[in-house]
Amino acid sequence: MSVNPEISNIADTAVEYKINADRLWDSLMQMAKIGATEKGGCCRLALTDLDRESRDLFVSWCKEAGCTIKVDKMGNIFARREGTESSLPPVLTGSHLDTQPTGGRFDGVYGVLTGLEVIRSLNDMNIQTRHSVEACVWTNEEGSRFAPAMVASGVFGGVFTLDYGLSRSDADGLTMGEELQRISYAGDEEVGGRDVHAYFEAHIEQGPILEAEEKTIGIVTDAQGQRWYEMSLTGVESHAGPTPMNRRKDALLGAALIVQLVNQVGLDNAPLACATVGMLDVYPNSRNVIPGQVSLTIDFRHPDDDVLANMDKQMRAGVDKIVSSIGLECELEQIFYYAPIAFNDSCVAAVREGTQAHGYSSREIVSGAGHDACYLAGVAPTSMVFIPCIDGISHNEIEDVKPEWITAGANVVLSAILQKAEAV
């Protein structure tokens, strides 16, 4: 492999270095066949056979690109392109391959295959870097099969213990540890605990702002803090006919009022707050029985941790009033929390410089969704690159993007990595 002259200012030369747009798109479309749904989306739940198939394809492509592969005990995959000084900490880039049950073709996988494409393009252009470059796959980002979300990157970032991560179970009682063994992705490498020079993650915005403002690149400066809750309401099941309205202990009525409360908490903390009840499970779920038990989930998000804490207080006070007025018992547990994230100034600047060098329209943006980058930010300088998605739709089979957006985001990641990995 030949050695290029030292690049002193990547912003001046970034336009000379571009990814192979057709190859990246073709890779995305080939990966989308794994778990393809009738409506054009994907269903690859974490640690299923389909997840294994997608991992196997990624690993095979990385080996063809000359990478060495390591898998840690949480199943996180690291495909390494060696730098000229292997003792230096690597530059990482990646995302996840698992999807929602009715997910799209780009959420997560775009960031993974952008990392692969960066490595392929560095090979094509005979560019060496001082720091090694690693394309990553993080296990169970979505949290749709195993809660909480982003658990494996959380273990890598020191937020969760390894035992906690491996013990997470799905609705059938199967644990992540058991399923990693079953699909042969329970690696030997320790999870985290090593130096990382920088981490970049490319992702679709999953919201409408970039497309509405006709911006190609979102320069992600921060990520919202999140609190997830699980709640169980218990009343008394009773016959829907003979039981007078004023004698009922209707758990579903309580849940309905709490849904309204959660929505109001979001409105009261507008415009940046988001408040959602996403799951509702009614028992016994019979048309002529007053529901005796309801389980539900609550999701709060805000970029200001003080506001997020006040949302918690407002919700708890309102729940106390509702359950006491109906005579219900309530169990409320916060199962997931991370504080708002401010991404690294130097990494954000690298994204900004790459965007400007390519002449892409852009704006700074705060991520409304959680990403593996949020946990990586605790142990490595980190930033993200957003591209638009059509109508802002994600976590949906109709999720879609324009190929030129895919190319633009990957070119920016390539530029940022060339800067941080120190191309020579």
ZATI-862020 format. One record per residue: z, x, y of N, C-alpha, C in turn; residue in three letters. Coordinates in steps of 0.1 Angstrom, whole numbers, padded with zeros to 4 digits, always signed. Atoms other than C-alpha are relative to their C-alpha. Last residue first. Layout:
ZXYZXYZXYALA ...
END
This chain:
+0004-0014-0003+0061-0004+0100-0015+0003-0005VAL +0012-0005+0006+0074-0039+0103-0004+0014+0004ALA +0005-0013-0006+0110-0042+0112-0012+0005-0007GLU +0001-0009+0011+0124-0070+0090-0005+0014+0004ALA -0013-0003+0005+0136-0088+0121+0000+0010-0012LYS -0008-0006-0010+0103-0086+0140+0014+0004-0006GLN +0005-0013-0003+0080-0092+0111+0009+0007+0010LEU -0004-0009+0011+0103-0120+0100-0005+0014+0002ILE -0014-0003-0001+0100-0137+0133+0005+0010-0010ALA -0002-0008-0012+0062-0134+0133+0015+0004+0001SER +0006-0013+0003+0059-0147+0097+0003+0009+0012LEU -0009-0007+0009+0082-0176+0106-0004+0014-0003VAL -0011-0003-0008+0060-0185+0136+0011+0007-0009VAL +0003-0012-0008+0029-0183+0114+0012+0004+0009ASN -0001-0012+0008+0046-0206+0089-0004+0012+0008ALA -0013-0003+0004+0053-0232+0115+0001+0013-0008GLY -0007-0005-0012+0018-0231+0129+0014+0004-0003ALA +0004-0013-0003+0002-0235+0095+0007+0006+0011THR -0005-0009+0011+0022-0265+0084-0003+0015+0003ILE -0015-0002-0002+0015-0281+0118+0006+0010-0010TRP -0001-0010-0011-0023-0275+0113+0015+0002+0004GLU +0001-0014+0005-0021-0292+0079+0002+0010+0011PRO +0013-0005-0002-0008-0324+0096-0001+0014-0005LYS +0002-0009-0011+0024-0339+0082-0015+0003+0001VAL +0013-0007-0001+0035-0367+0059+0000+0009+0012ASP -0002-0012-0009+0065-0386+0046-0013+0008+0000GLU +0012-0001-0009+0051-0418+0028+0002+0012+0010ILE +0012-0004+0007+0075-0413-0001-0012+0001+0009GLU +0009+0012+0002+0105-0415+0022-0012+0005-0007ASN -0008+0007+0011+0134-0391+0029-0007-0013-0003HIS -0003-0009+0010+0113-0384+0061+0010-0007-0010SER -0005+0006+0013+0095-0404+0087+0003+0012-0010ILE -0013-0005+0002+0092-0390+0123+0006-0004-0013GLY -0009+0011-0003+0061-0411+0128+0015+0004-0002ASP +0007+0012-0005+0041-0382+0112+0010-0012+0001ILE +0004+0008+0012+0063-0351+0107-0005-0013+0006CYS -0001+0015+0000+0066-0325+0134-0003-0006-0013PRO +0014+0005-0003+0073-0288+0128+0001-0015+0000ILE +0004+0013+0003+0108-0272+0130-0015-0003+0003PHE +0012+0003-0006+0117-0235+0128-0004-0015-0004VAL +0010+0009+0007+0152-0226+0121-0012-0002+0008MET +0006+0010-0008+0177-0198+0130-0010-0008-0008SER +0008+0010+0006+0202-0175+0114-0007-0008+0011THR +0008+0005-0012+0222-0144+0119-0011-0009-0005PRO +0012-0008-0004+0241-0142+0086-0005-0005+0013ALA -0001-0014+0006+0275-0153+0070-0012+0008+0004VAL -0014-0005+0001+0284-0186+0088+0001+0014-0005GLY -0004-0005-0014+0248-0193+0098+0014+0006+0000ALA +0004-0014-0002+0239-0195+0061+0005+0006+0013LEU -0010-0008+0007+0259-0227+0059-0003+0015+0001TYR -0013+0002-0007+0239-0244+0086+0011+0008-0007CYS -0002-0010-0011+0207-0228+0073+0013-0002+0007ALA -0007-0011+0005+0211-0249+0041+0003+0011+0011ASP +0009-0009+0007+0202-0279+0062+0008+0012-0006HIS -0006-0012+0006+0220-0309+0076-0010+0008-0007GLY -0003+0000+0014+0200-0333+0097+0007+0013-0004ALA -0009+0012+0003+0201-0340+0135+0003-0001-0015GLY +0003+0006+0013+0188-0305+0143+0010-0012-0002SER -0013-0001+0008+0191-0297+0180-0004-0008-0013VAL -0004+0013+0007+0158-0290+0197+0012+0003-0008ILE -0013-0002+0007+0142-0265+0220+0005-0013-0005GLU -0012+0004-0008+0106-0274+0229+0012+0005-0008ARG -0013+0000+0006+0072-0261+0218+0010-0006+0009SER -0009+0008-0008+0035-0259+0224+0013-0002-0007SER -0003+0013+0004+0019-0231+0204+0009-0007+0010TYR +0004+0011-0010+0004-0202+0221+0002-0014-0004GLY +0011+0008+0006+0006-0178+0191-0005-0011+0009HIS +0011-0009+0003+0026-0153+0211-0012-0007-0006ALA +0007-0003-0012+0048-0180+0226-0012+0008-0003GLN +0007+0012-0005+0058-0193+0192-0008+0002+0012THR +0012+0002+0009+0065-0158+0179-0007-0013+0004GLY +0010-0010-0003+0087-0151+0210-0013-0002-0009GLU +0007+0003-0013+0106-0183+0206-0011+0009+0003ARG +0008+0012+0002+0113-0177+0169-0007-0004+0013VAL +0011-0004+0008+0125-0142+0176-0009-0012-0003ALA +0010-0007-0009+0146-0155+0205-0012+0004-0008ALA +0007+0010-0008+0163-0180+0181-0010+0006+0009VAL +0010+0006+0009+0170-0151+0158-0007-0011+0007CYS +0011-0009+0003+0186-0131+0186-0011-0006-0009SER +0009-0001-0012+0206-0161+0199-0012+0010-0003ASP -0001-0013-0006+0221-0169+0165-0011+0002+0011ASN +0007-0011+0007+0223-0206+0157-0001+0013+0009PHE +0009-0006-0010+0250-0228+0172-0007+0012-0007ALA +0004-0013+0002+0264-0250+0144-0008+0005+0012ILE +0013-0002-0006+0284-0282+0148-0003+0015+0000PRO +0000+0000-0015+0314-0282+0125-0014+0002+0005ALA +0002-0013-0006+0311-0290+0088-0002-0002+0015TYR -0001-0002-0015+0326-0318+0069-0005+0014+0002TYR +0010-0011-0005+0323-0334+0035+0002+0001+0015PHE +0004-0008+0011+0345-0357+0013-0008+0012+0005ILE +0011-0008-0006+0365-0375+0040-0004+0010-0011GLN -0001-0014+0002+0385-0400+0019-0012+0007+0007GLU +0011-0007-0008+0393-0436+0026+0002+0015-0002LEU -0001-0014+0002+0412-0459+0002-0012+0007+0007GLU +0011-0009-0004+0417-0494+0015+0004+0014-0004CYS -0005-0013+0001+0438-0524+0003-0012+0010+0002GLU +0007-0009+0010+0427-0557+0017+0008+0013-0001LEU -0009-0002+0012+0447-0584+0034-0005+0008-0011GLY +0005+0007+0012+0419-0597+0057+0010+0001-0012ILE +0003+0014-0003+0435-0588+0090-0004-0008-0012SER -0012+0008-0001+0451-0557+0076-0002-0014+0003SER -0006+0002+0013+0418-0544+0063+0013-0008+0001VAL +0008+0009+0009+0400-0549+0096+0007-0003-0013ILE +0000+0014-0005+0427-0535+0119-0007-0009-0009LYS -0013+0005+0002+0431-0503+0098+0002-0015+0004ASP -0001+0003+0014+0393-0498+0097+0014-0006-0003VAL +0007+0013+0002+0391-0500+0135+0002-0004-0015GLY -0008+0010-0007+0418-0472+0139-0007-0014-0003ALA -0012+0003+0007+0400-0451+0113+0009-0011+0006ARG +0003+0007+0013+0366-0455+0129+0013-0003-0008MET +0005+0014-0003+0378-0446+0164-0002-0008-0013GLN -0012+0008-0004+0397-0416+0151-0003-0014+0003LYS -0009+0001+0012+0367-0402+0132+0012-0009+0004ASP +0006+0010+0009+0345-0408+0162+0008-0003-0012MET -0003+0013-0006+0370-0389+0183-0007-0011-0007ASN -0014+0003+0004+0367-0359+0159+0004-0014+0006ALA +0000+0003+0015+0329-0360+0162+0014-0004-0004LEU +0005+0014+0001+0332-0361+0200+0000-0004-0014VAL -0010+0009-0006+0354-0330+0199-0004-0014-0001ASP -0010+0002+0010+0329-0313+0175+0012-0009+0005ASP -0013-0004-0007+0300-0317+0199+0011-0004-0010ASP +0000-0014-0003+0266-0318+0181+0012+0006+0007PRO +0000-0003-0015+0273-0352+0166+0000+0015+0002HIS +0006-0012-0004+0270-0368+0131+0000+0001+0015ARG +0000-0002-0014+0289-0394+0112-0006+0013+0003PHE +0006-0013-0005+0280-0406+0077+0001+0000+0015ASP +0002-0001-0015+0300-0434+0060-0005+0014+0003ILE +0000-0013-0006+0298-0444+0023-0002-0001+0015THR +0010-0003-0010+0308-0476+0006+0001+0014+0005LEU +0000-0015-0004+0327-0490-0023-0011+0002+0010SER +0012-0006-0006+0335-0527-0025+0002+0014+0002VAL +0000-0014-0003+0360-0546-0047-0013+0005+0006GLN -0013-0006+0000+0371-0581-0052+0001+0014+0003GLY -0001-0014+0004+0339-0599-0043+0014+0006+0002PRO -0004-0007-0012+0343-0637-0041+0002+0015-0004ILE -0013-0006+0000+0326-0649-0073+0002+0008+0013VAL -0011+0010-0002+0298-0674-0074+0014+0006-0001ASN +0003+0009-0011+0268-0651-0069+0011-0010+0003ARG +0004+0012+0006+0281-0622-0091-0001-0011+0011SER +0015+0002-0003+0283-0587-0079-0005-0012-0007ASN +0009-0001+0012+0316-0579-0097-0015-0003+0003PRO -0005+0004+0013+0320-0557-0077+0007-0013+0001TYR -0009+0012+0000+0299-0546-0047+0003-0004-0015VAL -0001+0004+0014+0285-0511-0042+0010-0011-0001ASP -0009+0011+0001+0273-0501-0007-0001-0005-0015LEU -0002+0005+0014+0256-0469+0002+0010-0011+0000MET +0013-0002+0008+0241-0456+0035+0001-0006-0014GLY -0005+0004+0014+0267-0467+0061-0013+0000-0009VAL +0007+0007+0011+0255-0447+0091+0008-0004-0011THR -0011+0006+0009+0267-0433+0124-0007-0009-0009ALA +0007+0008+0011+0245-0410+0146+0012-0004-0009CYS -0007+0003+0012+0258-0396+0180-0009-0008-0010ALA +0001-0010+0010+0236-0379+0205+0006-0004-0013LEU +0012+0001+0009+0228-0408+0228-0001+0010-0011PRO +0015-0003-0003+0252-0424+0224-0001+0010+0012ALA +0001-0014-0002+0289-0422+0215-0014+0005+0002ASN -0010-0004-0010+0297-0459+0218-0001+0015+0004ASP +0005+0004-0014+0265-0467+0200+0009+0004+0011LEU +0012-0007-0004+0275-0446+0170-0005-0004+0014GLY -0004-0013-0003+0310-0461+0169-0012+0009+0004VAL -0005+0000-0013+0294-0495+0171+0006+0014+0004GLN +0011+0001-0009+0274-0489+0140+0004+0001+0014ASN +0007-0013+0001+0305-0478+0121-0012+0000+0010VAL -0008-0009-0007+0323-0510+0132-0007+0014+0001LEU +0002+0003-0014+0294-0532+0121+0009+0010+0009GLN +0013-0004-0003+0295-0516+0087-0003-0002+0015VAL -0001-0014-0001+0333-0520+0087-0014+0006+0003ILE -0006-0003-0013+0329-0557+0094+0001+0015+0002LEU +0010+0004-0011+0305-0561+0065+0006+0003+0014ALA +0010-0011+0000+0329-0540+0042-0011-0004+0011ALA -0005-0012-0007+0358-0563+0051-0011+0011+0001GLY -0002+0004-0015+0337-0594+0043+0005+0012+0007LEU +0013-0001-0006+0327-0577+0010+0000-0003+0015LEU +0003-0014-0002+0363-0572+0000-0013+0002+0007ALA +0014-0003+0003+0371-0609+0004-0003+0015+0004ASP -0001-0014-0003+0408-0616+0003-0014+0006-0004LYS +0007-0010+0007+0405-0654+0006+0003+0014+0004ARG -0009-0005+0010+0431-0680+0015-0007+0012-0007ARG -0012-0007-0007+0416-0690+0049+0009+0006-0011ASN +0004-0012-0008+0382-0697+0033+0012+0008+0005MET +0002+0003-0015+0396-0720+0007-0003+0013+0007PRO -0009-0009-0008+0391-0709-0030-0003-0003+0015THR -0013+0006-0002+0377-0738-0052+0009+0008+0010PRO -0001+0014-0004+0340-0729-0049+0014-0005+0003GLY +0005+0002-0013+0336-0691-0047+0001-0015+0004ALA +0012+0009+0001+0359-0685-0076-0004-0004+0014HIS -0004+0014+0001+0382-0655-0070-0013-0009+0000SER +0012+0008+0005+0381-0618-0070+0005-0014-0003GLU -0003+0008+0012+0410-0604-0049-0013-0008-0004VAL -0005+0013-0003+0407-0576-0024+0004-0007-0013GLY -0004+0009+0011+0401-0539-0028+0006-0012+0005THR -0007+0012-0005+0381-0517-0004+0003-0009-0012LEU -0001+0010+0010+0370-0482-0015+0009-0011+0006SER -0010+0010-0003+0357-0457+0011+0000-0010-0012MET +0001+0010+0010+0338-0424+0008+0012-0010+0001GLU -0012+0007+0005+0334-0404+0039-0004-0008-0012TYR +0004+0010+0010+0309-0378+0052+0013-0006-0005TRP -0011+0005+0008+0315-0359+0085-0005-0011-0010ARG +0000+0012+0009+0288-0339+0101+0013-0003-0006GLN -0011+0000+0010+0283-0314+0129-0001-0013-0007GLY -0011+0010-0001+0249-0314+0145+0011+0003-0010GLN +0000+0011+0010+0227-0283+0143+0012-0009+0002ALA -0013+0005+0005+0219-0259+0172-0002-0010-0011ASP -0011-0007-0006+0191-0239+0188+0014-0003-0006THR -0013+0006+0003+0161-0250+0167+0012+0009+0005VAL -0008-0012+0001+0128-0240+0183+0015-0005-0001ILE -0013+0002-0005+0107-0271+0175+0008+0013-0002GLY -0011-0007+0005+0071-0262+0172+0013-0004+0006ILE +0004-0005+0014+0039-0283+0176+0012+0007-0006THR -0004-0014+0001+0050-0304+0206-0002+0004-0015LYS +0012-0008+0002+0032-0336+0214+0003+0015+0000GLU +0002-0009-0012+0063-0352+0229-0012+0009-0002GLU +0000+0008-0012+0063-0381+0204-0003+0008+0013ALA +0012+0007+0000+0054-0357+0176-0002-0009+0012GLU +0011-0009-0002+0082-0334+0184-0013-0007+0001LEU +0001-0006-0014+0108-0361+0189-0012+0008+0002ILE +0012+0003-0007+0102-0384+0159-0002+0008+0013PRO -0002+0009-0011+0127-0372+0133-0013-0001+0008GLY -0007+0012+0005+0127-0354+0100+0004-0010+0011GLN -0011+0005-0009+0118-0322+0119+0008-0011-0006GLU +0004+0011-0008+0099-0307+0090+0011-0005+0008ILE -0002+0013+0005+0114-0274+0079-0007-0010+0009HIS +0010+0009-0005+0111-0236+0082+0002-0014-0006ALA +0003+0012+0009+0143-0217+0075-0010-0008+0008GLU +0008+0010-0007+0150-0182+0088-0004-0011-0009PHE +0005+0011+0008+0178-0159+0077-0008-0009+0009TYR +0004+0012-0007+0187-0125+0091-0005-0010-0010ALA +0004-0004-0014+0201-0091+0081-0003-0012+0009HIS +0013+0006-0003+0220-0105+0051-0003+0004+0014VAL +0005+0000-0013+0250-0085+0037-0014-0006+0001ASP +0008-0011-0003+0264-0095+0004-0006-0001+0014ARG -0008-0012+0000+0293-0117-0007-0009+0012+0003GLY -0003-0004-0013+0270-0146-0017+0008+0014-0001GLY +0005+0009-0011+0271-0161-0052+0005+0005+0013VAL -0010+0007-0007+0275-0134-0079-0006-0007+0012GLU -0003-0005-0013+0244-0128-0099+0012-0007+0006GLU -0011-0009+0002+0244-0138-0136+0005+0006+0013ASP +0002-0014-0001+0222-0169-0133+0013+0008-0001GLY -0014-0005-0002+0227-0204-0146-0001+0015+0000ALA +0000-0006-0013+0190-0215-0143+0015+0003+0004TYR +0002-0015+0001+0183-0221-0180-0001+0006+0014SER +0014-0003-0005+0177-0259-0176-0002+0015+0001ILE +0010+0008+0008+0207-0268-0198-0014+0004+0004ARG +0001-0006+0013+0230-0240-0183-0012-0007-0008GLN +0006-0013-0002+0223-0253-0148-0002+0008-0013LEU +0015+0002-0002+0230-0288-0160-0007+0013+0003GLU +0006+0004+0013+0264-0279-0174-0015-0001+0001GLU -0001-0012+0010+0275-0260-0143-0007-0003-0013GLY +0011-0010-0004+0262-0288-0120+0000+0012-0010MET -0003-0009-0011+0284-0313-0139-0012+0009+0003THR +0005-0013+0003+0273-0343-0160+0003+0009+0012LEU -0010-0009+0004+0296-0373-0155-0005+0014-0003GLY -0002+0000+0014+0268-0399-0156+0011+0010-0005ASP -0005+0013+0004+0269-0406-0119+0003-0001-0015ALA +0009+0011-0004+0266-0369-0112+0006-0013-0005ASP +0006+0008+0011+0293-0342-0113-0009-0011+0006SER +0006+0012-0006+0303-0313-0090-0007-0008-0011ARG -0007+0012+0006+0323-0288-0112-0005-0013+0006SER +0004+0003+0014+0299-0259-0106+0006-0013-0006LEU +0014+0003+0001+0304-0261-0069-0005-0003-0014GLY +0003+0013-0007+0341-0263-0069-0014-0004-0002TYR -0005+0010+0009+0345-0235-0094-0003-0014+0006ASP +0010+0001+0011+0322-0213-0072+0005-0011-0010LEU -0002-0009+0011+0345-0220-0042-0011-0002-0011THR -0005+0005+0012+0331-0238-0012+0003+0011-0010PHE -0007+0013-0004+0327-0227+0024+0006-0007-0012VAL -0014-0001+0000+0320-0191+0015+0008-0012+0004GLY -0006-0002-0013+0284-0191+0027+0015+0001+0000GLY +0005-0012-0005+0270-0187-0008+0006+0004+0013PHE -0007-0010+0008+0292-0215-0020-0004+0014+0005VAL -0014+0000-0005+0279-0237+0009+0009+0010-0008GLY +0000-0009-0012+0244-0226+0000+0014+0000+0006SER +0003-0014+0004+0251-0241-0034-0001+0010+0011ALA -0012-0006+0006+0268-0273-0021-0003+0015-0004VAL +0001-0014-0003+0240-0282+0003+0012+0008-0006MET +0013-0007-0002+0248-0319-0001+0003+0015+0003ALA +0007+0002-0013+0282-0331-0014-0014+0007+0000PRO -0006-0001-0014+0277-0347-0038+0010+0011+0000ALA -0014-0006-0001+0255-0342-0069+0005+0001+0014PHE -0005+0001+0014+0224-0364-0075+0015+0005-0001ARG +0003+0014+0005+0214-0372-0039+0004-0001-0015SER -0013+0007+0003+0232-0341-0025-0002-0014-0006GLY +0000+0014-0004+0199-0330-0009+0013-0007-0002GLU -0002+0002-0015+0205-0293-0009+0002-0015+0003GLU -0007+0013-0003+0211-0292-0047+0002-0001+0015ASN -0002+0010+0010+0203-0255-0054+0006-0012+0007THR -0014+0004+0001+0189-0232-0027+0002-0012-0009TRP -0001+0014+0004+0155-0216-0033+0015-0002-0001VAL -0012+0006+0007+0150-0183-0015-0003-0015-0003CYS +0003+0015-0001+0121-0160-0004+0010-0007-0009ALA -0002+0009+0012+0134-0125+0001-0003-0014+0003GLU +0002+0014-0003+0121-0098+0025+0002-0008-0013VAL +0006+0009+0010+0133-0062+0022+0000-0014+0005SER -0009+0009+0007+0141-0044+0054-0008-0007-0011HIS -0011-0008+0004+0119-0015+0065+0010-0008-0008ARG -0011+0002-0009+0088-0036+0063+0011+0009-0004THR -0013-0003+0005+0054-0028+0049+0011-0003+0010GLN -0011-0003-0009+0022-0045+0059+0013+0003-0008ILE -0005-0013+0003-0008-0043+0036+0010+0004+0010ASN +0003-0008-0012-0024-0074+0052+0006+0014-0001MET +0014+0000-0003-0027-0092+0019-0003+0009+0012ASP +0008-0007+0010+0007-0082+0007-0014+0001+0004ASN -0003-0015-0002+0023-0093+0040-0007+0008-0010LEU +0008-0004-0011+0004-0126+0035+0003+0015+0004SER +0014-0002+0004+0018-0131+0000-0009+0006+0011ARG +0001-0011+0009+0053-0125+0012-0014+0003-0004ILE -0002-0012-0008+0049-0149+0041-0001+0013-0008VAL +0012-0003-0006+0034-0174+0017+0001+0012+0010GLU +0009-0006+0009+0064-0173-0005-0013+0005+0007LEU -0005-0013+0003+0087-0179+0024-0009+0007-0010GLY +0002-0009-0012+0065-0207+0036+0005+0014-0003THR +0014-0005+0002+0066-0221+0000-0004+0008+0013LEU +0001-0009+0012+0104-0225+0002-0014+0007-0001VAL -0007-0012-0004+0104-0239+0038+0000+0010-0012GLY +0008-0007-0010+0077-0265+0029+0007+0014+0004TYR +0010-0008+0007+0096-0274-0003-0009+0008+0010VAL -0006-0011+0008+0126-0286+0017-0011+0009-0006GLY -0014-0002-0003+0111-0319+0029+0005+0011-0009ASP -0001-0012-0009+0073-0315+0024+0015+0003+0003PHE +0006-0012+0006+0061-0338-0004+0003+0013+0008ARG +0014-0003-0004+0083-0368+0003-0004+0014-0006GLY +0002-0010-0010+0114-0383-0013-0015+0003+0003GLY +0013+0004-0006+0121-0415-0031-0003+0009+0011THR +0006+0008+0011+0149-0402-0054-0014-0006+0005PRO -0007+0013+0001+0156-0376-0027-0007-0008-0011GLN +0004+0011-0010+0142-0342-0033+0009-0011-0002THR -0004+0013+0005+0150-0308-0050-0003-0010+0011ASP +0011+0007+0007+0129-0278-0040+0004-0014-0005LEU -0003+0006+0013+0151-0262-0014-0012-0007-0006HIS -0005+0013-0001+0149-0239+0017+0003-0005-0014SER +0001+0009+0011+0137-0204+0023+0005-0014+0003GLY +0006+0012-0005+0138-0172+0043-0002-0010-0012THR +0002+0011+0009+0159-0141+0039-0007-0012+0007LEU +0002+0012-0008+0158-0108+0057-0004-0011-0010VAL +0013+0007-0001+0173-0081+0035+0000-0011+0011PRO -0001+0015+0004+0202-0058+0041-0013-0007+0002PRO -0003+0009-0012+0192-0021+0043+0001-0015-0005LEU -0015+0001-0003+0196+0000+0011+0003-0009+0012SER -0006+0011+0008+0160-0008+0001+0015-0001+0002SER -0014-0005+0001+0146+0012+0029+0008-0010-0007GLU +0001-0014+0001+0108+0008+0026+0014+0007-0001THR +0003-0008-0013+0113-0028+0019-0001+0014-0003GLY -0008-0011-0004+0111-0046-0015-0005+0007+0013GLU +0010-0010-0002+0097-0080-0018+0007+0012+0006ARG -0001-0012-0009+0125-0100-0033-0013+0008+0001ARG +0012-0008+0004+0124-0135-0049-0002+0011+0011ALA +0003-0010-0011+0160-0149-0046-0012+0008-0005PHE +0010-0009+0004+0168-0181-0066-0003+0009+0012ILE +0009-0004-0011+0200-0201-0062-0009+0011-0004ASN +0014+0003+0002+0212-0213-0096-0009+0002+0012GLY +0002+0014-0004+0249-0215-0086-0015-0004-0002MET -0008+0009+0009+0257-0184-0107-0001-0015+0004LYS -0015-0001+0000+0230-0164-0090+0006-0011-0008ASP -0006+0014-0001+0193-0160-0098+0015+0002-0001VAL -0014+0001+0004+0174-0128-0092+0005-0014+0002LYS -0007+0013-0001+0136-0123-0092+0015+0002-0004ILE -0010+0000+0010+0116-0092-0084+0009-0012+0002THR -0014+0001-0004+0085-0099-0063+0009+0002-0013CYS -0007-0013+0001+0050-0086-0070+0015+0000+0003GLY +0000-0007-0013+0031-0116-0057+0008+0013+0000ALA +0014-0004-0002+0024-0127-0093-0002+0007+0013GLU +0002-0012+0008+0062-0126-0098-0015+0005+0002LYS -0007-0012-0007+0066-0149-0068-0002+0012-0009CYS +0008-0004-0011+0040-0174-0082+0006+0013+0007TRP +0013-0006+0005+0057-0175-0116-0008+0005+0012SER -0003-0014+0005+0091-0180-0099-0012+0007-0005VAL -0003-0009-0011+0078-0209-0079+0003+0014-0005PHE +0012-0002-0007+0063-0226-0109+0002+0010+0011LEU +0008-0008+0009+0095-0222-0130-0014+0004+0007ASP -0005-0014+0000+0115-0236-0102-0008+0010-0007ARG +0003-0005-0014+0093-0267-0099+0005+0014+0002SER +0014-0003+0000+0095-0272-0137-0004+0006+0013GLU +0002-0012+0007+0133-0268-0136-0015+0003+0000ARG -0005-0011-0009+0135-0294-0109-0003+0013-0007ASP +0011-0002-0010+0113-0317-0131+0004+0011+0010LEU +0011-0007+0006+0137-0312-0160-0011+0002+0010ASP +0007+0008+0010+0166-0323-0138-0011+0009-0006THR -0004-0004+0014+0188-0298-0120-0005-0009-0011LEU -0005-0013+0003+0185-0315-0086+0004+0002-0015ALA -0014-0001-0003+0164-0346-0084+0005+0013-0005LEU -0005-0012+0008+0127-0341-0083+0015+0002+0003ARG -0014+0002+0005+0112-0374-0071+0003+0012-0009CYS -0005-0008+0011+0081-0368-0050+0014-0005-0003CYS -0011-0008-0003+0059-0389-0026+0004+0009-0012GLY +0004-0012-0006+0024-0404-0028+0012+0010+0003GLY +0003+0002-0015+0033-0440-0033-0003+0013+0007LYS +0011+0009-0002+0030-0438-0071-0004-0001+0015GLU -0002+0015+0001+0054-0409-0073-0013-0008+0003THR +0008+0009-0009+0048-0372-0080+0003-0014-0003ALA -0008+0011-0004+0076-0354-0099-0007-0009+0010GLY -0012+0000+0009+0057-0321-0101+0010-0011+0005ILE +0004+0007+0013+0023-0329-0085+0012-0001-0009LYS -0002+0015-0002+0038-0320-0051-0004-0008-0012ALA -0014+0003+0002+0040-0283-0062+0003-0015+0001MET -0002-0002+0014+0002-0282-0064+0014-0003-0004GLN +0006+0011+0007-0002-0298-0030+0002+0001-0015MET -0008+0012-0003+0022-0274-0014-0005-0012-0008LEU -0013-0002+0007+0005-0244-0030+0009-0013+0001SER +0003+0002+0014-0029-0257-0018+0013+0001-0008ASP +0002+0014+0003-0015-0260+0017-0003-0003-0014TRP -0013+0007-0002-0001-0225+0017-0002-0015-0003LEU -0008-0003+0011-0034-0211+0003+0014-0007+0000ARG +0005+0008+0011-0055-0229+0029+0009+0003-0013ASP -0003+0015-0002-0034-0216+0058-0004-0008-0013ALA +0012+0006+0006-0033-0179+0047+0002-0015-0001ASN -0001+0003+0014-0006-0166+0070-0014-0006-0004ILE -0001+0014+0003-0013-0149+0103+0000-0002-0015LYS -0006+0002+0013-0008-0115+0118+0002-0015-0002TYR +0008-0007+0010-0030-0105+0147+0004-0003-0014GLU +0011+0008+0003-0014-0132+0168-0010+0007-0009VAL -0002+0010+0011+0019-0115+0165-0013-0007-0004ALA +0010-0002+0011+0008-0084+0184+0000-0011-0010THR +0013-0004-0005+0024-0086+0218-0011+0000-0011ASP +0005+0011-0008+0054-0107+0206-0014+0004+0005ALA +0008+0009+0009+0059-0081+0178-0006-0012+0008ILE -0003+0013-0006+0068-0054+0203-0008-0011-0007ASN -0011-0002-0009+0071-0019+0189+0004-0013+0006SER +0001+0011-0009+0050-0024+0158+0012+0000+0009ILE -0012+0008-0003+0049+0009+0140-0003-0010+0011GLU -0008-0006-0011+0015+0019+0129+0012-0008+0003PRO +0005+0002-0013+0006+0003+0096+0007+0008+0010ASN -0011+0002-0010+0014+0018+0062-0006-0002+0014VAL +0000-0008-0013-0010+0015+0034+0011-0004+0009SER +0000+0009-0012+0000+0000+0000+0000+0009+0012MET 
END
